[in-house]
Amino acid sequence: MAYAVEIQNIIKKFPSVTAVNDVTFNVDEGEIFGLLGPNGAGKTTLIRILTCIMKPTSGQAKIREFDVVRYPARVRRNIGVVSQAMTSDLDLTAWENMNIYAKYFDLPKKQRKENISYLLKIVELEDRAKDLVATYSGGMRRRLEIARGLVHRPYILFLDEPTIGLDPQSRRVIWDLLQKIRKETNLTIFITTHYMDEADVLCDRIAIIDYGKIVAMDSPSNLKRSIGGFDIIEVSLSNFTPSVMERLKAMKFIKEVAEKEGALRISVEDAAKSMPVLIEEFKKMGVSILYLAIHEQSLEDVFIHYTGKTIREAEAQKVNMFLGAGVPRQLPGSRI
């Protein structure tokens, strides 16, 4: 089977620390693959290796079967890159920005015109193609930069924090856009993000990297199941009695039930499947529901489980993976 990305035993050492420590994994063609990790975990260094900005100390990485060290020119022609920083020229129109970028890849004039027209239509900017980028909103500019990264029809698109700094509505637009592009072109997308909901919605698989090692990798749903916790259904009842508690404890799909501050906290494996059954059971018991809320296992829970920390936006803003790597975090007990 051909992979879009093949990484075998990649190691990258700096004088004082090993930033990437024997990392191995593959990315399937047409997959949206997410890389999550706190600042200094190694994700920046790894992506810089994959985009031919930095050479590994040892190991091998391939993009579309082209070794990133031996064939960097071929790799660069097969990748599109959208950095965290906005780099489109404010004093040029959207069309001019894309045309200049297309010339870097020596695309003939006819092909440039066809590609630009097609992509501006996909990102819904065709009506603003001749407007200066300075007049664009943040969300519009991000859509333009995604289109620009695809102007040479790359095999894989690397996205660094694609929705950072955007409002919730604009973030959703970008999510829909990426899913639309993947569906229409079977494009492979490699994304880094610190937004857990973004990774959950977009990614087919996610790798969590910490201290230079991959500590977990799977689909979002499998990762959430892997940490062994349960979803919590919190419910307040109008006429709660001890017999209700006893009946709940006897139900096989309920793992645990406890009363806290007048509300019941019911632990189940899958809240979405359990809630309708539970509501029906309350009806049979003759009790009324005053309040009901669900806390499902989240990728945030998974991340905390494997790394012992949360990803904060301040961390994600410290480094742009295409413009400069941050300082790698030290392993516990190490010294610089």
DOTORTOR-403656 format. One record per residue (C-alpha): y, x, z; residue in three letters; residue number from 1. Coordinates in nm, 3 decimals, always signed. Example, Ala and Ser with C-alpha at 12.3 -4.5 7.8 and 13.67 -1.06 7.14 Angstrom:
<milums>
((-0.450; +1.230; +0.780); "ALA"; 1)
((-0.106; +1.367; +0.714); "SER"; 2)
</milums>
This chain:
<milums>
((+0.000; +0.000; +0.000); "MET"; 1)
((+0.347; +0.128; -0.091); "ALA"; 2)
((+0.603; +0.128; +0.189); "TYR"; 3)
((+0.980; +0.108; +0.157); "ALA"; 4)
((+1.016; +0.364; +0.437); "VAL"; 5)
((+0.753; +0.608; +0.565); "GLU"; 6)
((+0.822; +0.814; +0.875); "ILE"; 7)
((+0.560; +1.060; +0.994); "GLN"; 8)
((+0.600; +1.267; +1.313); "ASN"; 9)
((+0.975; +1.312; +1.272); "ILE"; 10)
((+1.130; +1.549; +1.526); "ILE"; 11)
((+1.497; +1.645; +1.545); "LYS"; 12)
((+1.600; +1.907; +1.797); "LYS"; 13)
((+1.948; +2.011; +1.896); "PHE"; 14)
((+2.014; +2.321; +2.108); "PRO"; 15)
((+2.009; +2.128; +2.433); "SER"; 16)
((+1.796; +1.820; +2.364); "VAL"; 17)
((+1.533; +1.665; +2.138); "THR"; 18)
((+1.709; +1.361; +1.989); "ALA"; 19)
((+1.409; +1.226; +1.794); "VAL"; 20)
((+1.071; +1.303; +1.945); "ASN"; 21)
((+0.765; +1.264; +1.720); "ASP"; 22)
((+0.851; +0.926; +1.568); "VAL"; 23)
((+0.608; +0.758; +1.326); "THR"; 24)
((+0.631; +0.415; +1.163); "PHE"; 25)
((+0.653; +0.241; +0.826); "ASN"; 26)
((+0.876; -0.033; +0.687); "VAL"; 27)
((+0.726; -0.281; +0.440); "ASP"; 28)
((+0.885; -0.368; +0.108); "GLU"; 29)
((+1.106; -0.678; +0.135); "GLY"; 30)
((+1.115; -0.659; +0.514); "GLU"; 31)
((+1.419; -0.691; +0.738); "ILE"; 32)
((+1.355; -0.420; +0.994); "PHE"; 33)
((+1.566; -0.375; +1.306); "GLY"; 34)
((+1.620; -0.061; +1.514); "LEU"; 35)
((+1.743; -0.119; +1.869); "LEU"; 36)
((+1.834; +0.138; +2.130); "GLY"; 37)
((+2.104; +0.230; +2.382); "PRO"; 38)
((+2.368; +0.486; +2.292); "ASN"; 39)
((+2.210; +0.831; +2.263); "GLY"; 40)
((+1.856; +0.694; +2.228); "ALA"; 41)
((+1.801; +0.861; +1.890); "GLY"; 42)
((+1.859; +0.576; +1.645); "LYS"; 43)
((+2.175; +0.733; +1.501); "THR"; 44)
((+2.000; +1.063; +1.437); "THR"; 45)
((+1.698; +0.892; +1.283); "LEU"; 46)
((+1.908; +0.686; +1.041); "ILE"; 47)
((+2.115; +0.990; +0.944); "ARG"; 48)
((+1.787; +1.160; +0.851); "ILE"; 49)
((+1.677; +0.861; +0.641); "LEU"; 50)
((+2.010; +0.852; +0.457); "THR"; 51)
((+2.002; +1.227; +0.380); "CYS"; 52)
((+2.297; +1.313; +0.603); "ILE"; 53)
((+2.084; +1.527; +0.834); "MET"; 54)
((+1.757; +1.717; +0.795); "LYS"; 55)
((+1.474; +1.679; +1.047); "PRO"; 56)
((+1.346; +1.976; +1.245); "THR"; 57)
((+0.993; +1.880; +1.143); "SER"; 58)
((+0.795; +1.586; +1.013); "GLY"; 59)
((+0.835; +1.387; +0.696); "GLN"; 60)
((+1.038; +1.083; +0.592); "ALA"; 61)
((+1.022; +0.905; +0.258); "LYS"; 62)
((+1.224; +0.633; +0.091); "ILE"; 63)
((+1.030; +0.467; -0.192); "ARG"; 64)
((+0.787; +0.762; -0.182); "GLU"; 65)
((+1.073; +1.014; -0.230); "PHE"; 66)
((+1.088; +1.276; +0.044); "ASP"; 67)
((+1.438; +1.275; +0.199); "VAL"; 68)
((+1.446; +1.656; +0.223); "VAL"; 69)
((+1.296; +1.745; -0.115); "ARG"; 70)
((+1.458; +1.470; -0.325); "TYR"; 71)
((+1.789; +1.370; -0.157); "PRO"; 72)
((+1.959; +1.281; -0.488); "ALA"; 73)
((+1.682; +1.036; -0.577); "ARG"; 74)
((+1.686; +0.890; -0.228); "VAL"; 75)
((+2.064; +0.834; -0.241); "ARG"; 76)
((+2.030; +0.641; -0.566); "ARG"; 77)
((+1.773; +0.414; -0.405); "ASN"; 78)
((+1.970; +0.329; -0.091); "ILE"; 79)
((+2.275; +0.122; -0.017); "GLY"; 80)
((+2.475; +0.197; +0.296); "VAL"; 81)
((+2.712; -0.031; +0.488); "VAL"; 82)
((+2.862; +0.149; +0.786); "SER"; 83)
((+2.997; -0.004; +1.104); "GLN"; 84)
((+3.349; +0.109; +1.014); "ALA"; 85)
((+3.529; -0.089; +0.744); "MET"; 86)
((+3.583; +0.154; +0.456); "THR"; 87)
((+3.703; -0.065; +0.170); "SER"; 88)
((+4.050; +0.026; +0.043); "ASP"; 89)
((+4.310; -0.227; +0.161); "LEU"; 90)
((+4.545; -0.140; -0.125); "ASP"; 91)
((+4.292; -0.227; -0.394); "LEU"; 92)
((+4.141; -0.558; -0.499); "THR"; 93)
((+3.780; -0.648; -0.427); "ALA"; 94)
((+3.694; -0.588; -0.792); "TRP"; 95)
((+3.863; -0.246; -0.791); "GLU"; 96)
((+3.684; -0.144; -0.471); "ASN"; 97)
((+3.347; -0.230; -0.620); "MET"; 98)
((+3.423; -0.081; -0.962); "ASN"; 99)
((+3.514; +0.257; -0.815); "ILE"; 100)
((+3.199; +0.258; -0.603); "TYR"; 101)
((+2.985; +0.166; -0.904); "ALA"; 102)
((+3.130; +0.462; -1.096); "LYS"; 103)
((+2.994; +0.697; -0.831); "TYR"; 104)
((+2.648; +0.597; -0.953); "PHE"; 105)
((+2.743; +0.641; -1.321); "ASP"; 106)
((+2.680; +0.277; -1.406); "LEU"; 107)
((+2.785; +0.188; -1.764); "PRO"; 108)
((+3.090; -0.037; -1.795); "LYS"; 109)
((+2.890; -0.342; -1.905); "LYS"; 110)
((+2.645; -0.307; -1.617); "GLN"; 111)
((+2.928; -0.255; -1.368); "ARG"; 112)
((+3.091; -0.577; -1.483); "LYS"; 113)
((+2.766; -0.775; -1.465); "GLU"; 114)
((+2.670; -0.639; -1.122); "ASN"; 115)
((+3.013; -0.692; -0.971); "ILE"; 116)
((+3.043; -1.049; -1.102); "SER"; 117)
((+2.695; -1.136; -0.977); "TYR"; 118)
((+2.746; -0.988; -0.630); "LEU"; 119)
((+3.093; -1.134; -0.572); "LEU"; 120)
((+2.946; -1.473; -0.654); "LYS"; 121)
((+2.661; -1.422; -0.405); "ILE"; 122)
((+2.903; -1.330; -0.125); "VAL"; 123)
((+3.134; -1.617; -0.228); "GLU"; 124)
((+3.433; -1.398; -0.310); "LEU"; 125)
((+3.452; -1.457; -0.685); "GLU"; 126)
((+3.772; -1.661; -0.644); "ASP"; 127)
((+3.934; -1.376; -0.447); "ARG"; 128)
((+3.813; -1.091; -0.669); "ALA"; 129)
((+4.164; -1.000; -0.787); "LYS"; 130)
((+4.328; -1.029; -0.444); "ASP"; 131)
((+4.413; -0.722; -0.239); "LEU"; 132)
((+4.160; -0.655; +0.037); "VAL"; 133)
((+4.455; -0.636; +0.279); "ALA"; 134)
((+4.473; -1.017; +0.252); "THR"; 135)
((+4.108; -1.064; +0.357); "TYR"; 136)
((+3.982; -1.175; +0.697); "SER"; 137)
((+3.737; -0.954; +0.884); "GLY"; 138)
((+3.441; -1.167; +0.776); "GLY"; 139)
((+3.549; -1.162; +0.410); "MET"; 140)
((+3.592; -0.787; +0.418); "ARG"; 141)
((+3.246; -0.741; +0.569); "ARG"; 142)
((+3.096; -0.956; +0.293); "ARG"; 143)
((+3.275; -0.743; +0.036); "LEU"; 144)
((+3.135; -0.425; +0.188); "GLU"; 145)
((+2.782; -0.564; +0.177); "ILE"; 146)
((+2.835; -0.653; -0.190); "ALA"; 147)
((+2.974; -0.307; -0.258); "ARG"; 148)
((+2.670; -0.146; -0.096); "GLY"; 149)
((+2.451; -0.339; -0.343); "LEU"; 150)
((+2.653; -0.273; -0.659); "VAL"; 151)
((+2.407; -0.012; -0.791); "HIS"; 152)
((+2.109; -0.240; -0.712); "ARG"; 153)
((+1.953; -0.022; -0.441); "PRO"; 154)
((+1.593; -0.049; -0.330); "TYR"; 155)
((+1.684; -0.061; +0.040); "ILE"; 156)
((+2.005; -0.147; +0.226); "LEU"; 157)
((+2.099; +0.027; +0.552); "PHE"; 158)
((+2.332; -0.175; +0.774); "LEU"; 159)
((+2.498; -0.037; +1.086); "ASP"; 160)
((+2.610; -0.313; +1.325); "GLU"; 161)
((+2.693; -0.552; +1.037); "PRO"; 162)
((+2.867; -0.818; +1.247); "THR"; 163)
((+3.036; -0.616; +1.519); "ILE"; 164)
((+3.387; -0.744; +1.592); "GLY"; 165)
((+3.339; -1.069; +1.400); "LEU"; 166)
((+3.380; -1.416; +1.546); "ASP"; 167)
((+3.063; -1.628; +1.597); "PRO"; 168)
((+3.120; -1.833; +1.281); "GLN"; 169)
((+3.165; -1.522; +1.065); "SER"; 170)
((+2.854; -1.366; +1.219); "ARG"; 171)
((+2.651; -1.670; +1.116); "ARG"; 172)
((+2.789; -1.644; +0.762); "VAL"; 173)
((+2.674; -1.282; +0.742); "ILE"; 174)
((+2.327; -1.375; +0.873); "TRP"; 175)
((+2.295; -1.647; +0.609); "ASP"; 176)
((+2.417; -1.406; +0.342); "LEU"; 177)
((+2.162; -1.138; +0.429); "LEU"; 178)
((+1.879; -1.389; +0.435); "GLN"; 179)
((+1.994; -1.527; +0.099); "LYS"; 180)
((+2.010; -1.180; -0.058); "ILE"; 181)
((+1.665; -1.088; +0.073); "ARG"; 182)
((+1.520; -1.414; -0.059); "LYS"; 183)
((+1.672; -1.377; -0.406); "GLU"; 184)
((+1.611; -1.005; -0.460); "THR"; 185)
((+1.326; -0.910; -0.221); "ASN"; 186)
((+1.558; -0.637; -0.095); "LEU"; 187)
((+1.439; -0.429; +0.200); "THR"; 188)
((+1.700; -0.426; +0.478); "ILE"; 189)
((+1.712; -0.174; +0.763); "PHE"; 190)
((+1.953; -0.281; +1.034); "ILE"; 191)
((+2.081; -0.153; +1.366); "THR"; 192)
((+2.242; -0.401; +1.600); "THR"; 193)
((+2.310; -0.448; +1.969); "HIS"; 194)
((+2.328; -0.827; +1.932); "TYR"; 195)
((+1.990; -0.954; +2.052); "MET"; 196)
((+2.033; -1.296; +1.891); "ASP"; 197)
((+2.108; -1.125; +1.561); "GLU"; 198)
((+1.789; -0.920; +1.576); "ALA"; 199)
((+1.591; -1.228; +1.676); "ASP"; 200)
((+1.723; -1.437; +1.385); "VAL"; 201)
((+1.717; -1.173; +1.110); "LEU"; 202)
((+1.440; -0.923; +1.173); "CYS"; 203)
((+1.077; -0.953; +1.071); "ASP"; 204)
((+1.000; -0.658; +1.298); "ARG"; 205)
((+1.194; -0.459; +1.555); "ILE"; 206)
((+1.150; -0.107; +1.687); "ALA"; 207)
((+1.299; -0.018; +2.026); "ILE"; 208)
((+1.382; +0.350; +2.061); "ILE"; 209)
((+1.463; +0.522; +2.390); "ASP"; 210)
((+1.491; +0.892; +2.473); "TYR"; 211)
((+1.395; +0.973; +2.114); "GLY"; 212)
((+1.064; +0.782; +2.120); "LYS"; 213)
((+0.961; +0.441; +1.989); "ILE"; 214)
((+0.869; +0.251; +2.304); "VAL"; 215)
((+0.784; -0.083; +2.140); "ALA"; 216)
((+0.757; -0.223; +1.789); "MET"; 217)
((+0.652; -0.566; +1.665); "ASP"; 218)
((+0.788; -0.902; +1.553); "SER"; 219)
((+1.048; -1.059; +1.786); "PRO"; 220)
((+0.802; -1.328; +1.898); "SER"; 221)
((+0.523; -1.078; +1.969); "ASN"; 222)
((+0.761; -0.850; +2.158); "LEU"; 223)
((+0.866; -1.139; +2.379); "LYS"; 224)
((+0.502; -1.226; +2.447); "ARG"; 225)
((+0.417; -0.862; +2.518); "SER"; 226)
((+0.613; -0.837; +2.843); "ILE"; 227)
((+0.390; -1.090; +3.014); "GLY"; 228)
((+0.660; -1.316; +3.154); "GLY"; 229)
((+0.697; -1.692; +3.124); "PHE"; 230)
((+0.959; -1.936; +3.003); "ASP"; 231)
((+1.132; -2.130; +3.279); "ILE"; 232)
((+1.197; -2.504; +3.262); "ILE"; 233)
((+1.448; -2.607; +3.529); "GLU"; 234)
((+1.460; -2.977; +3.609); "VAL"; 235)
((+1.624; -3.206; +3.865); "SER"; 236)
((+1.460; -3.542; +3.939); "LEU"; 237)
((+1.612; -3.859; +4.080); "SER"; 238)
((+1.323; -3.953; +4.305); "ASN"; 239)
((+1.130; -3.635; +4.374); "PHE"; 240)
((+0.840; -3.656; +4.619); "THR"; 241)
((+0.579; -3.403; +4.742); "PRO"; 242)
((+0.317; -3.580; +4.531); "SER"; 243)
((+0.512; -3.488; +4.215); "VAL"; 244)
((+0.492; -3.122; +4.311); "MET"; 245)
((+0.116; -3.149; +4.366); "GLU"; 246)
((+0.058; -3.314; +4.028); "ARG"; 247)
((+0.262; -3.045; +3.854); "LEU"; 248)
((+0.065; -2.767; +4.020); "LYS"; 249)
((-0.257; -2.925; +3.896); "ALA"; 250)
((-0.148; -2.917; +3.529); "MET"; 251)
((-0.322; -2.632; +3.344); "LYS"; 252)
((-0.033; -2.529; +3.120); "PHE"; 253)
((+0.199; -2.479; +3.420); "ILE"; 254)
((+0.169; -2.126; +3.559); "LYS"; 255)
((+0.392; -2.172; +3.862); "GLU"; 256)
((+0.623; -2.434; +4.009); "VAL"; 257)
((+0.880; -2.384; +4.283); "ALA"; 258)
((+1.167; -2.580; +4.434); "GLU"; 259)
((+1.504; -2.410; +4.457); "LYS"; 260)
((+1.832; -2.573; +4.565); "GLU"; 261)
((+1.707; -2.921; +4.486); "GLY"; 262)
((+1.572; -2.834; +4.141); "ALA"; 263)
((+1.224; -2.749; +4.021); "LEU"; 264)
((+1.161; -2.422; +3.838); "ARG"; 265)
((+0.848; -2.460; +3.625); "ILE"; 266)
((+0.695; -2.151; +3.461); "SER"; 267)
((+0.514; -2.203; +3.130); "VAL"; 268)
((+0.402; -1.980; +2.841); "GLU"; 269)
((+0.586; -2.175; +2.572); "ASP"; 270)
((+0.873; -2.399; +2.677); "ALA"; 271)
((+0.914; -2.558; +2.333); "ALA"; 272)
((+0.556; -2.684; +2.335); "LYS"; 273)
((+0.540; -2.766; +2.706); "SER"; 274)
((+0.862; -2.961; +2.745); "MET"; 275)
((+0.758; -3.280; +2.552); "PRO"; 276)
((+0.432; -3.292; +2.748); "VAL"; 277)
((+0.619; -3.244; +3.073); "LEU"; 278)
((+0.873; -3.518; +2.994); "ILE"; 279)
((+0.591; -3.759; +2.914); "GLU"; 280)
((+0.420; -3.669; +3.242); "GLU"; 281)
((+0.737; -3.745; +3.439); "PHE"; 282)
((+0.746; -4.088; +3.275); "LYS"; 283)
((+0.391; -4.153; +3.387); "LYS"; 284)
((+0.487; -4.051; +3.742); "MET"; 285)
((+0.779; -4.293; +3.735); "GLY"; 286)
((+1.047; -4.030; +3.802); "VAL"; 287)
((+1.377; -3.992; +3.615); "SER"; 288)
((+1.519; -3.663; +3.485); "ILE"; 289)
((+1.878; -3.593; +3.592); "LEU"; 290)
((+1.907; -3.245; +3.451); "TYR"; 291)
((+1.686; -3.021; +3.236); "LEU"; 292)
((+1.741; -2.668; +3.108); "ALA"; 293)
((+1.522; -2.400; +2.948); "ILE"; 294)
((+1.534; -2.025; +2.991); "HIS"; 295)
((+1.305; -1.877; +2.725); "GLU"; 296)
((+1.193; -1.516; +2.712); "GLN"; 297)
((+1.453; -1.330; +2.507); "SER"; 298)
((+1.481; -0.995; +2.333); "LEU"; 299)
((+1.723; -0.902; +2.608); "GLU"; 300)
((+1.434; -0.942; +2.855); "ASP"; 301)
((+1.215; -0.729; +2.627); "VAL"; 302)
((+1.480; -0.458; +2.600); "PHE"; 303)
((+1.533; -0.444; +2.974); "ILE"; 304)
((+1.156; -0.430; +3.027); "HIS"; 305)
((+1.108; -0.128; +2.801); "TYR"; 306)
((+1.432; +0.065; +2.864); "THR"; 307)
((+1.544; -0.047; +3.209); "GLY"; 308)
((+1.891; -0.135; +3.082); "LYS"; 309)
((+2.090; -0.375; +2.867); "THR"; 310)
((+2.277; -0.289; +2.549); "ILE"; 311)
((+2.648; -0.322; +2.608); "ARG"; 312)
((+2.901; -0.357; +2.329); "GLU"; 313)
((+3.094; -0.061; +2.464); "ALA"; 314)
((+2.788; +0.158; +2.406); "GLU"; 315)
((+2.744; +0.038; +2.050); "ALA"; 316)
((+3.107; +0.115; +1.966); "GLN"; 317)
((+3.084; +0.479; +2.075); "LYS"; 318)
((+2.913; +0.593; +1.757); "VAL"; 319)
((+2.902; +0.513; +1.388); "ASN"; 320)
((+2.566; +0.622; +1.257); "MET"; 321)
((+2.697; +0.717; +0.913); "PHE"; 322)
((+3.020; +0.889; +1.018); "LEU"; 323)
((+2.903; +1.089; +1.316); "GLY"; 324)
((+2.628; +1.101; +1.571); "ALA"; 325)
((+2.687; +1.058; +1.939); "GLY"; 326)
((+2.569; +1.292; +2.209); "VAL"; 327)
((+2.193; +1.243; +2.256); "PRO"; 328)
((+2.094; +1.121; +2.600); "ARG"; 329)
((+1.902; +1.364; +2.815); "GLN"; 330)
((+1.553; +1.299; +2.937); "LEU"; 331)
((+1.538; +1.243; +3.313); "PRO"; 332)
((+1.556; +1.575; +3.490); "GLY"; 333)
((+1.678; +1.773; +3.187); "SER"; 334)
((+1.992; +1.986; +3.187); "ARG"; 335)
((+2.245; +2.065; +2.917); "ILE"; 336)
</milums>
